[in-house]
Amino acid sequence: MPYVLIQVTDEGVTAPQKRDLIGRTTRMLQDVLGKDPAMTFVVIEEVPTDNWGVAGLSVTQRRRQAGRRAAREPQDPGHR
């Protein structure tokens, strides 16, 4: 009885995307391990970016810092 937990940041994962993740994950376990889809559980957990840390900072903090860096960098007028 497989149990798969998919954790993503809560940034607009749509219902169709979630259905696709659940379906594909279930099929992968059936194809690769021969697991019964009726006994396969897939849970999608959306985590706020304040609660997801990378390299000592929350995702929110890292993106804020990245935004400040991008604002300080000179813009290439030929780049769109």
Residue pairs with C-beta under 8 A, 6 or more apart in sequence:
1 39
1 40
1 41
2 29
2 33
2 35
2 39
2 40
2 41
3 41
3 43
4 25
4 29
4 40
4 41
4 42
4 43
5 43
5 45
6 21
6 25
6 42
6 43
6 44
6 45
7 44
7 45
7 46
7 47
8 44
8 45
8 46
8 47
9 46
9 47
9 48
9 49
9 52
9 59
10 46
10 47
10 48
10 49
11 49
13 44
13 46
18 44
21 42
21 44
22 42
22 44
25 40
25 42
26 37
26 40
26 42
27 37
29 35
29 37
29 40
30 36
30 37
30 40
49 58
49 59
49 60
49 63
50 58
50 59
50 60
51 58
52 58
52 59
53 59
54 62
55 62
57 65
